[in-house]
């Protein structure tokens, strides 16, 4: 609910005045940003909450990528086009859209984004669902199609660790659309049901010897072609023996040193690879990834799943949840900024 002070239109937003714990995020009345040339002003309905948002808020992210204080967090969001900067003709005022980035931050009633980060959102996808597309689907898409030489192929077997979270669910949908067999791990009954609902086989990562079980579940017990790894510090050493010849582990998440000794001979025996993924990739890759996601949204193979949602004032709780998953990992964590 924007109010007018002097000639300035005000809005509610999360403001971070100092780096620190979740409580440094405060709701503030700040000036609504205005779109410059090539930019779009968005009326934000929902913002996606990502682990990277917490690292930036804490000041622990790569120093050269830290925002200047004070700042409003958030790169993911969905809403309605409110106004256009000069030279923008890719969208129109009133369009429903999802965002793949914002120059002013999406944890706010309004935000500004470059026109190239504003994408059509069909009426079949809610704003809460749309708010969780950006980072989750971009990470999953890069992991499957651009970080693996030649990309994942139809008929291959893909293992997704932490498959009930935002990136995991995105990866299942993208791999299934490509014609892959998918096995997904999760830690709660609800998470396992969610993984199954997306057409993947599901196994609990809390079960003893579940890694051996995965090999048994794979077609003919031959193992898997691709592993998407959200917790390399725990699993990497156990992942390698699961790979088929020429297979790849894609490291998406890691916290500190590995807990298991890694025998690199496993890589030699299957001539397999380990690759990492972080961020959005090269400008060419960004174009390819966003085009692929928009195609999936159009053809219906991408169906974002909104998980736990928090009001703007509870942004601190959302940052605790995205790291600790006290509510169990089920879909993408969202800030609901306005009622749909």
N, C-alpha and C positions, 0 to 999 in steps of 0.2 A: 504494500500500500504506500505508494510514493506520496510524499508531501512536498509543498513548495516553500522554500525559505529564500527570501529575496528573489533573485532571478534564477536560483539554482533549484533543480528538482532533487529532492532527497529520497533515499531508499534505505531499507534495512540490509545489512550485510554482515558477514563475519569479518572482523578485523583482527589481524595479528600484529601487535605492536612490538613484541619481543619474541625471540625464539625460546621454546621451552615445552613443557608438558601440555596435554590437551587443554588445560584451563586457560592458556594464553589466548584461546579463541573466544572473543567477546562479540556479542551482537552490538553493532554500532549504527547510528544514522549517518550515512555518508552521502556525498554528492553522487547522483546517478551519472555514470559515464556517458559520453556522447560519441557516436561513431564518426571516425575520420574517413578519409577517402579509402575505399576498398574494404571498409569494415561494416559490421551489422550490429545493431542493438537488439538484444534478445530479452524478452520477458521470461525469466527462468521459472519453470514449474518444478523441476527436480534436478538435483545435482548428484553425480556419482561420487562415492567416497573410495579412494584408492590408498593402498599402503604408502605410495610415493608422497601423497599429501601429508602423511604423518612425518615423514623424514624431512620434508621441507619446513613444516611447522616447528620441528624440534631443532632445526639448524644443522642436522647431521648429514644432509644430502651433499653431493659434490659442490664444493665452495663456489665454483664459477657458475653453477646453475641455481644458486639460492636467490630467491626474490629479494628486492630491497624492501626494508621495513618502512611503514606498515604495509601489509598486503592482505588481500582476500584470497584464500586458497581455492583450489578446484579447477580442473581442466575439462571435466566431463559434465554434460548437462543436456536438458531438453526443454523446449518451450515454444514460444511463438515469436515470430519476427515483429518487433515493435517499430523500428525505424532503420533506414538505409543510409550509409555514407555515400558520398559522391562516387559515381562510376560502378555501382553494384547492380547487376541485372540478373544474377543467378538465382535470387530468391525475391519474393514480394512480401510486403507488409501483410501480416495475418497468417503467413505460412506456418504450419507445424514443422518443427525441425529438431534434429539432434546435433550435438556439438562434438568436434574432435579436438577442441582447444579453445582457450579464451585468453585474451590479453589482460583482462581485468579480474578474472576469477569467478567461478560459478556458484560459490557459496553466498549467493546474493539474490535480491529480488530482480535485478537486471544485470546483464553483463554485456561486454563488447567482445566480438570475435572477428577474426579475419574472415572474409567471405568464403575463402577456400576451406574453412573449418565448419561451415554451416551446411547441413545436409537434410534432404527431405525426410520427414517421418510420416509414414502412412497412418491413417486413422485407426488401423488395426493394432497399432503398438501404442500403449499408454505412455504418458510423459515419464512416469516412474521407470518403466522398462527402457525407454529411450535414454534416460539419464545415465544408464549403466552400459551403454554400447561402447563408447570411445575406447578407453584404455583396455578393457577386457577383450574386446574383439580384435583390436589392433595387435595386442600381444599374442593372442591365440593365432591370428592369421599369419603374423611374421614367423611364429614358431613352426607352423606347419608348411608354409608355402615359400617364404623367402630365405629363412636361415638354413633350411635343409636344401642342399644342392638339387635343383630340379623340382623341389617340392614333393609333398606326400602324394602317392599314387593310389588310384583305385585298387582295392584288393589288399592293401597293406594293413598290418595290425598296429594299432596305436594304443599305448598305455598312457592314461592321464592320471597322474597323482593329484590328490586334492581336487577331484573332478566335480565336486558340488559347489565350488566357489565360482565367482564371476568369470575368471579366465578359463577354469576347467569346463564349465557348461558351454562357454563359447567354443572351446576346442572340440568338444564332443559334436556339436552341431556342424561345425565346419568340416570335420573329418568324416562324419556320416554323409554329408552332402557330396563328398568327394568319392564315396563308395568304399570307405574303410571299415574294418571291424574295430570296435573300440572297447577297451576295458578301462573302467574308472574306479578309483579308490575314494572312499569317504570315511568319516569317523563316527557318524550318527546314523540311526535307522532312517531318519527323515532325509538325510543326505544321500543315503544309498537308494532310497525310493526315487529321489529326484534324478539321480544318475540313470537309473533304469528307465524312467519316464522319457529320457532323451534318446533311448534306443541303444544304450551301452550295457555291457555286462558290468556288474558291480561287485566289489569286494571291500570288506572293512579293513582299513590299515591298522586297526587295533587288534585284529586277529593274529595269533601267533603264527610264525612262518608264512605270512600271507604272500610274501614275495615268491616262495616256491609254488604256492597255489596259483599264482598268476601264470607261471609257465604252463602248468597243467591246463588252465582255462584257455590258453591260446590255441588256435587251430593246429591240430596234430601234435600239440605239446612242443611246438618248434620255437616258441618265444615270440618276441615282438620286433617290429621294424623301427618304430619311433617311440621314445619315452619323453613325455613332457613332465619335467621335474620341478616341483614347487618348493621342495625342501632338500636340496642337494647335500646339505651338511649332515643329514641323517641317512639319505638313501643312495647316494651316488655309487658307493662301493658295491651295493647289492643290485643296482640297476644293470651294471655292465654284463654280468652273466646271463641276463634275460634277453640280450640283443641277438637278433639273427645276423647273418653275415651282411656287412655293409650298413648295419643299423646306426641310428643316431640317438644320443641323449641330448635333449634341449634343456639347458638350465635356465629356468625362469625365476626361481627363488632360492635364496641361500642365506643362512644366518651364521656367519663365523666358520671356523675350521670344521672339516668333515669329522664325524664321530667314528667312521669306520675306516680301517686301513684300505686303501685302494690298490688292488693288484692290476697294474696297467697291462699285464700280459693278456688279460681278458680282451682288451682293445685289439691286441695283435692277433689273437686267435680268430676273431670274427671280422678283423679289419674294419672296426666300427669307429665312430667319431663322437666327440662331445663338443657341442657348440653352446654359446651363451646368447641370451637375448636381453636387451635393455633399451628402453626408449623407443623412438619411432622409426629409426633408420634413415637412410639417405633420402634426398628429395624425390628421386625416381621411385624408391621403395614406398614412400608415403603415398604417392599417386596410385601405385598398383594396389596397395593395401586398402585404401579408402574406396577405390573403384570396386574391389572384390567384396567389401562389406556392403556397399550400397547395392550391388547386384544381388547379394544374399537376402537383403531386406526386401528388395523388389520381388524376388521369386519365392519368398516365404520360408527359405531354408534357415534363415536367422530369426529366432524367436527369443528375444532377450527375456531373462527371468529376473524380476526384481525381488530382492531378499528383504532383510530387516530394514525398516525405514524410520527415520528420526526427523522431528521438526528442526528448523534452522537453529533454534536456541540450544538444542541438544547436540550440536556439532561435536563438543568434547566427548560425549558418550559414543558417538559414531566412530571417532578415532580410536577409542579403546576397543570397540567391537571389531574393527577391521583388522586389528593386530591379534587380539586375544580370542575372538570367535566364541564368546561365552554363550551366545544364542545358537551355537552350532553353525557350520558353514553351509548356508543354503542361499545361493544366488548372490546378487550384487547388492552391497550396502548403499542406501540412498538417503539423501536429505530431501524431504518433501517440503518444498518452499511455499507452494500454493496448492489449494485444492483443485483437482482437475475438473 
